[in-house]
Amino acid sequence: MLASRWLLLIIHSSLLSWEIVASSESGCKLVTPNDREERLKKKLEPLYGKTLEVTVPSKEKEGDVQYKYQMGICVDAVNDGKHQNVGMLQTKLQDGDQRTVGLYNATQLMGGDNWILLKYKDGQKYNSHCMFNNVSMNRQAHIMIVCDPDIVMGELQMIEENKDVMEECYYLFQINSKIACTFKEEGLSAGSVFCIIFFIFVLIYLIIGFLYQRIVVGAKGLEQIPNFSFWREFGKLQADGCDFLCRCGERQEMKMYRGIDDQLLNTERREEPDDHLLSM
Ligand SMILES: *[C@@H]1O[C@H](CO)[C@@H](O)[C@H](O)[C@H]1NC(C)=O
């Protein structure tokens, strides 16, 4: 028994490590591999091999300068053999000028509830923007994958190009996808389990009680309900309780109109404690 368990454990863990090795050899390569990012990479797997593109007008250049962004999810964005490991490629449509925004063999992943941030780093260096210690930085693509439970993968949207900061410049994109969704743990809460057990007990009590009353005692009609007299008492008690709770307002009102006799009675009563004190 114990031996077979150990065997299962060993098989399972070796399969697990084989999976990790296999998945890290193709597709996205993490800059700093760790457990957390490997887990996020696994979540990304349904989108592996997909390519997307979006064309947006340039914000700063006048005229109709347009940029096309092509993206591959852990594959080459453009499969022409010239752009190996390029996960995000920018093409200026007017002159066909191309720039590597990020490489998928330099991937970084972050994630939280209902979002995953996929970063492709090591893109082509900036010329004049984004200098840090007089060294121009590499371009990088940040792709925010946001939970949308209804779709496997939505359109690629360009959010912004940020190149006015000194240290971290990036091209920000968004994709909606259900792979980013964090599902709440399914299953029953302690409360609902308690309720179900309670109702099962009530049901068993009623059925057994009913059969007992009918067959053993030979009761008829309402008497067949188990412990009928107790429940009738119980109902009465509840009614009394309601009466007391809901009608207490009426009693207070009555006191406001108390007669002289009442007042006299009350003053007499009030003197009692004082007498007690005096004698001490
Ligand atoms: C990623 O790919 C690029 C282009 O193919 C290559 O120059 C670079 O060395 C690779 N980086 C890593 C970390 O493998």
The ligand as a Tripos MOL2 file, in Angstrom:
@<TRIPOS>MOLECULE
LIG
   14    14     1     0     0
SMALL
NO_CHARGES

@<TRIPOS>ATOM
      1 C1         17.1850   35.7120  -28.0970 C.3       1 LIG1
      2 O1         17.1180   35.7480  -29.4830 O.3       1 LIG1
      3 C2         17.9650   36.7100  -30.0720 C.3       1 LIG1
      4 C3         17.6830   36.7510  -31.5590 C.3       1 LIG1
      5 O2         17.5050   35.4810  -32.0970 O.3       1 LIG1
      6 C4         19.4200   36.3460  -29.7500 C.3       1 LIG1
      7 O3         20.3080   37.2940  -30.3270 O.3       1 LIG1
      8 C5         19.5940   36.3310  -28.2500 C.3       1 LIG1
      9 O4         20.8860   35.9330  -27.8940 O.3       1 LIG1
     10 C6         18.5680   35.4050  -27.6070 C.3       1 LIG1
     11 N1         18.6420   35.5770  -26.1790 N.am      1 LIG1
     12 C7         18.6200   34.5510  -25.3200 C.2       1 LIG1
     13 C8         18.6790   34.9030  -23.8880 C.3       1 LIG1
     14 O5         18.5710   33.3940  -25.6950 O.2       1 LIG1
@<TRIPOS>BOND
     1     1     2 1
     2     1    10 1
     3     2     3 1
     4     3     4 1
     5     3     6 1
     6     4     5 1
     7     6     7 1
     8     6     8 1
     9     8     9 1
    10     8    10 1
    11    10    11 1
    12    11    12 1
    13    12    13 1
    14    12    14 2
@<TRIPOS>SUBSTRUCTURE
     1 LIG1         1 GROUP 0 **** ****
